[in-house]
Amino acid sequence: MKKPLIAFTALALIASAAVAPQAQAQSSHRRQVCENVEVRHSDAKDQHQIAGTAIGAVAGGVLGHQVGGGKGKTLATVAGAVGGGYAGNRIQKNNQDKNSYTTTERRCHYVDD
């Protein structure tokens, strides 16, 4: 009964000795790289400034509609809507940027050599 136990123990030792150098060799080719990353934090719910764009487009369209007559009125309405949409987008973005802050976080990852 002791001979099979001894044989099994010997096989287990041989197998672990064969695996250990291989695992050690693989881990020696990896290194950790860390870098500081700036992360912007904002409480804004509307990250794409959709509300500012929509409100600006409506206001610009209404103002543009007040100008000209005929096809010129249509062109002025469209131009006012486009310009107002862009202005509204930028205004909302500037307001959101004022209410945000930046932190620096350390991020690390492993790379293979």
N, C-alpha and C positions, 0 to 999 in steps of 0.2 A: 504494500500500500504506500510505503514511503517513496519508492522509486518513481511512480507517476507524478507525485507531488514535486519531487526534486526536478524531474524532467520539465514539468510545466513552469516551475520557477525559473529554470535556466532559459527556457524559450522566451519567457516574459522579459528577462533581463537583456537578452540579445536583441529583442525587438525594440525595447526602449532605448538601447544604446544606438541602434541604427537610426531611429527617428530623431533623437535629441540633437545631433550635430546638424541635421538638415534644417530643423526649425531655428536653430541658433544662427545659421548662415543666412537664412531669409530675413530675420529681424535685423541683422547688422547692415543691410542695404537700405534701410528706411531711416529717414530723419524727420524731425519735427520742424516745421516752418511756422513762425508766428509773425503777425503784422498788426499794426494798429489801423483800425478802420473807423472813419467818421460815419456816424449814423444819425440821420435827421428824423426827429420826432415831431409829429403834428397831431393836433386834436381835430383837424378838419375832417368832416365826414364826406365832403365832396372833393375828392382828390383831383378830378378832371375839370373842375370849375364849370360844370354843366349849368348850374343855376345862374351864375354870372353871365355866361354866354347867352343863355336864353333870354334873360331880362334885358341885356344889352341889345340883342337882335330885335326884340319887340320895340324897345324904345327908339332904336335907330330907324327901324322901318316906319314907325309912326311919324317921326320927324322928317324922314325922307319923303314921305307921302305928301307932306305939306308944301313941297317944292315942285315947281314946274307944272306942266300940263300934258295930256296925251301920253305918247310913248316915253317922253321925258320924265313924266311922273312915275311911271313903272320902273324906269331905270334908276331914278332917285330913291324909290322905295327899296329896291334890291340893294343898291349901294349903301343906303343907310342901315339896312339890316345886317349886311356883312360887316361894315365898319363898327356898328354898335355891338355886334356879337364879339368881335375881336377886342374892343375896348372893355366890355364887361368881363371877358375872360381874364384879361391882364389885371384889371382892378381887383377881382376876387383873388387871383394868385398872389398879388402883392400883399393883400390883407392877411392871407393865410401864412405867407412867409414871415410876417411880423409876429405871428403867434406860434411860431415853431422854434425848436431849439436843437442843438447838435451835441451829441456826446461821442466820446472816443471809446471804442470797445476793442479789446485784444482778442483776435481770432487765430487759432492754431489748427494746423492740419498736417498730416503725414504725407511725405512724398518719397517715391522710390528713387534711389540714385542710379 
